[in-house]
Amino acid sequence: MKALDRYIFVQLATTTLATALALTLMVWLTQSLRLFDYIVNRGLPAETFLLLAALLMPSFLTVVLPVAVFVSALFIYNKLTTESELIVMRACGMSPAQVARPALLAGLLVTLVMFLITLYVLPTSFRNFKDLQHDIRTNYSSVLLQEGVFTEIDDSTVIYISGRTPEGQLLDILVHDTREPEQPTTIMAEVAEIVGGTDGPVLVLYNGQRQQFDRGNQSLSNLNFDRYALELASTAGGEREWREPSERYLHEIFGAPYSELDEKYRGELTANGHQRLVMPLYVPAFVMLAMAPFLLGEFSRRGYWKRVLVVVVAVAVLQVQLLALEDLVSGNLALVPLMYAGVLLPNATLAWLLFMHKPRRRHRLTAQPA
């Protein structure tokens, strides 16, 4: 690597790392603050909280890294322009490709890191996060229950409480249980507590009423009780039956279906798999967009804020496009080529404009003597 390339690359690398670190910490803190209450007031172990927060980090990096390398390239090349360094480079005969080489190398490294995250780190972290969340629901069910909030213990059980006593008892509790779809049950009680059972936590309710609706004969049965026990282990415990798309590796997404749910959600699985392959390819486009205001067009003494605004809008459009195409493909798998066209066309167009296209020079007309 030449000294000039090394000089620009070091600036790009340090700025990208600093920007990525700042953005990641900002997003991580905003997402983690809601979990602090579980430690302070509800007894969730601090190490469990830290592990949950750490497992969320890769999902933030997939959004932060492309933005960080775009911001750093935009900042560094603007700095080179305002300090006339870029003008000197061009005057010395350096081509746009030579000037852009350090940024393209940085973009390539970030692209490789993105592939590592999306193909391996992300599904691993999501899988561990969901398993840990599932374990918390089994062993710390009382931690998840918040006053005045309908809390989903799992897909079939929702619990509402209005408050807690200093001793940890739950007040004015409502439970909606749909584990038996043909006979959904609603339970209301004045007081409840969660105790340990042989198979997991048990919700014990006092002074309440149990209502069960039979969809077959359209009848409602009522039962008043002084004490009623509901096993939460049967709702939150046990092995998880189905892995979400974000928890799966590519061979699990594109391979043979494991269950009927795989067939049912084939669109979401396929769209998620292709998005993980496409997402890192947006990084080179972001890098070339960041350099475009300074390498395309003529030198301007008035600044480049209009061009910078255009490329910022273009990056935002590409980000929205990435999410929109995933939704479209999940509903119609025939649109999968659009996901690749949506990233390959911008890359090819920008590469042509920056490195292949030669704008026509304007010739001044001079009057010919008669």
N, C-alpha and C positions, 0 to 999 in steps of 0.2 A: 504494500500500500504506500503510495506516495505521501510525502510530508503534507501537501495541501489537502489530500483526501483524508489523511489522518486528523488533521486540524479540524475539518468540518465534521467528520464522523464523531470525534470525541464530544464536540459541542452537542450534536444531535443525540448521542447516547445519554449524556448526563441530563439534558433537558427532558428527554423522554422518560427516564427513570424517575426524575423529580416530579414530573407532571402525573405520571401513572401512580406514584406513591401518594401524592396529595389527593387525587381524585378517588383512589381506592379507599383511603382512610375516611374521606368525607362520606362516601356512599356506605361504607361499612358501619360508621358510627350512626348514621340515620336509620339503618336497618336494625342495628343492635340495641338502640336505646329502648325499644319496646320490650326487650327481654330482661332489662335490668330489674323490673318489678318482680319478676319471678325469683330473683335471688334475694332481694331486699325483704319482700313481704311474704313470699310463698314457699321459701325453703328449697328452691332448686340449687343443687350444688354448683359452686362457682366453676369447677372444672368442666362440668357438663355444659354450662353456658359458653365458656370459652371454646369448647370443641364445636358446639353448634355454630358459633360465629365464624370460626376458622373454616368450617366446611362450606360456608356460603361464599368465601372469598373467590374461588375460581369463576363463579357465575358473574361476579362483578368485573373480573379481569377481561372477560370476553367483550364487554362493552367499553371498558376504560382504555385498554391497550390501543385499539385503532384510533380512538380520539386523541390519546396522548401523543402518538407518533405524528398525527396530523398537526396538532398544535405545535409540537416542537419543530417540525420541518417548516411550518409557516413562520414561526418566530425566528429561527436561525437564518433562513433565506431573506427574510425582511431585514434582519440585522446586517447581513452581508451587503444588502442593497443600500441601506441608509448610510453605511460607513464606506461606501464606494468600493468595497472589496470585490463584489461581484462584477462591477464595471471593469475593474483592472483585469480580472480573470478573462473576461470576454475579449478585452483589448489585446491580451497576450495570445489570442488565438485558440482559447479553449472552447470546444463545442458544447452545446447544451447537454449532451450525453456525459461529457467529462465533468461538467459542473454538477450534474445531478447524481453522479456515481455514488458519493457517500450516502445520500438520502435513500437511494435505491437499495444499497447494502443494508442500511438500518431497517428499511421496510421489509427486506427479505428475511432478516433475523426475527423481526416481530411476527411475520407470517408463519415461520416455522414454530415459534413459540405458541402461536394461536392454534396451529394444527395439533400440537401436543396437548393443549388444554382442551380443545373441543372433542378430540378423539379419545383421550384417555383420562385426563385429570378431572374433567367436568362430570362424566358419568360416574366415576369412582366417588367423587365428593358428594354428588347428589344421592347416590345409593347409600352411602354411610350416613348422610344427613337424614334421609327418610327412615332408615333403620333405627337411628337414635331417637328420632321423633316418635316413632312407633313404640320404642321401649319406654320413653317418658310417659306416653299415654297409658302404658300398662302399669308402670311402677309409681308414677307421680301424677295420677289422674287429678288429685285435688289441686295440684299446682296450676293446671290448665284452666280451671274454672274461675272465671272472672265475674265480679258482681255486675249485674245489669246487662250481661252479654249472653247471647245464645252460643254456646260452645259445642262444636262438633267433636265428640269423642272419637267417632269414626263415621263412615258413610251412612250408618244405620241408626245412630244414637245422638240426640241433641239434648244438652242439659242447660237449664237456666237457673241461676240463683240470684236472690236480691241482696244478700249480705252474708256476713260471717260473724260468729261470736268470737270473743278473745280466746276461747278454748279450741277454736277451729271447726265448730259445727256450722253447717250450711243452713241458711234461713230461706223460707218461702221458695222451695225448689220445684221445678217442673222438668219432667223427663219425657221425651218423645222417642219411642222405641219402634223401629220398623224392621227389626230382624226377621219378623214374619210378615212379609208384604201383604198377605191376605188378611192379617189380623193386627193392624197397627195399634199400639198401646200408648196411652198418655197417663202419666202418673204425676199427681200433685201432692205435696206434703208440706207441713209446717217447718219441720226440722229434719236434717239428715246429716249423716257422717260417713266418712269412708274408712273402712277397717280392712285389715289384711285377711285374706282367705287362703285356702290351700292352693287354689289355682290362680290367685291374683287378687287385686283389690275388689271389695264388695261395697256397694252403696246401700246403706241401711237407712230407710226412711221411716218417720214417725208421724202419726196423726195425719192421715191423708186419704186420698181417693185414687183408685185405679180404674180407668176407662179403656175398654177394648172394643174396637169396631170390627165386626165381621163383614167383609165385603161380599161374601157369598150370599148370605140372607139379609144383608143390609140392616143388621141389628147392632145395638149398642148395649154393652153390659157394664154395670157399675159395681165396684167393690170398695167399701170403706174399710180401712184397716188402722190398727194401732201401731203395727210394726211390719215393714215389708223390706225384703232384701233383694237387691238386684246385682248380679255378678257383672262387674265391668270387664273382667278378664275375657269373658266370652265375646265382648264387642271389640275391645282394644288389643287383646292378647293374641297369641298364636302367630303363625307365620303369615307374612303378607302374601296374598295370592297372586298379585299382578304388579309388575314393575312398570312405572311410567316411562314415556319415551326418553325423558332427560336422564333416567337412571341406567339406560342400556348402552352397551357398546355397539359398534356398527354391525358386527356379525349377528348380534341378537336382534337388530332392527330389520336387516335385509334378509336374514335367514328364514327358515321355515317357521310358521306360526307355532307357538307353544300352547295356545289355548284359544277358546272361542273369543275371548276378549281381544286377543291379538288380531283376529279377523275383523272384529267390530271396529277397532281403532287403527286399522291398517293405514288409513290416510294420514292420521296424526303421526304415527310411527315413521312412515316413509318421508313425510315432509320434514320432520325433525332431523332424520339422518342426512338428508340432502342439505339442509341448512347448515349442519356442522361442517360439511365439506366445502360449502360455499363461503361461509362467514370469513375465514382467514384470507380469502382472495380479494376482499374489499380493501385490505391494508395497502397493497400497491396503488390502487386507485386513489386512496386518501393521500398517499405521499405525493403522487404526481399532481393531484389537485392543489396541494400546498405549494408546490414549486411553480405551478402554471402562471400565477400573476407576475412573477419575476423573470421567467424564462421566455414567456410568450409576449409578443408585442414589443413596442418600442419603449425606450427609457422615458420615464415621466418625472419631472421635477416636482409635480404637484402631489406625488405620493400614489400609492396603489390601493387606497381604501375601497374604491369601487370594485376593483378586481377581487380583493380579499373577501368582500361581502358576497360576491357571486360564488366563490368557491365554498364559503361557509354554508350558503344555502344549498349548494350541490351536495355537500357531505350530508346535510340533514335529510335531503331528499333520498339519498342512497340508503341511509339508515332506516327511514320509513319504508322504503321499497323492500328491504330485507325482511321486515316483519310482515308486510302486506303479502309478499309472495308466498311466505310460509302458510299463511291462512288460506290463500287461494289454492295452493297445491294440496293441502290437507282435505279440501273439498272436491278436488278433481286432479287425480294423479297424472292425467294427460298433460298437465301444465308444468310438469317437472322441468322440461328444457328451458322454461322461462327463468327459473332460478339461476341457471348457469349463464343464459344470455344476459340477464340483468347485471352480472358482474363482469363477464368477459368483454362485452361491448364497450363499457366505459374504460376498461383497462386498455383495450386495443386502440380506441379513439384517442385517449390521452397520450399513449406511447407514440402514435403517429404524429400528433400535433407537436409534441415536444422534441422528437428525435428524427423524424422523417420528413415532415412537412417543411418546405422552404417557401416562406411568403414572398410574394412578388414585390420587387422594389419599385417604388414610385419614381418615374423619370420626369424631370422637369422639361417642359416644352420651351424651346428657344426659337426666336424669330430668325428665319433665314433671310439673308440679304437678297434683294431683287436682282 
